[in-house]
Amino acid sequence: WMLMLPFCIYSIRKHGWPELNVVQWCTFLLTTVFFAHCCACFSLALDYTTVGNVVILTNTQSLILLAGKFFSPGDQVLPMEALGAIVAFTGTVLCSKDAAL
């Protein structure tokens, strides 16, 4: 978030605060709450298992979202979207299972 902060400040100074409707504010509030919950669960999980397993579990979120999109009617999972999630998850598994860690 620190890398994006200068861009956010620039955008707000140039264009002003974004105008959000009620649905967008609810979405923002829910994503904020769930992200805080995800961070809290990550911290708590470190007490019960290794760092590598916690990182793998945390990074399964993209695969879960793609599975939900795949099984929901009317939504398609694009091939590049699926490939990107699989490559990222595979990289996470390979890096977290490295013996040097």
Phi, psi and omega in degrees: 000335181289330178289328182274344184303314178299323179292323178294316179298316179299315182295319180291321179292324183280315187252350184083178179292144180291146176268112182249143175272182186296319181296318180293322177295320177296318177298316178298317180296315180295318179294325177296314180296315181291327177292319176297321177296319179298317179294320178295318178295323177299314181294320179291324181294335179296337178286340188249345182208182183281163180297320180299317179292324179293319179295319178297314180297320180293322183275004173281355182302318181295322178292322178294318178296320177293322177296318177297321178292323180294319184272351177278140182290137176092348180257142177244143173266118180288146182302319180292328177294313178294317179298318179297318179293321180291318178296317180295317180293320178297319176298322177298315180296315181296318182287323183282337178268008180294138182291339182287339179286000000 
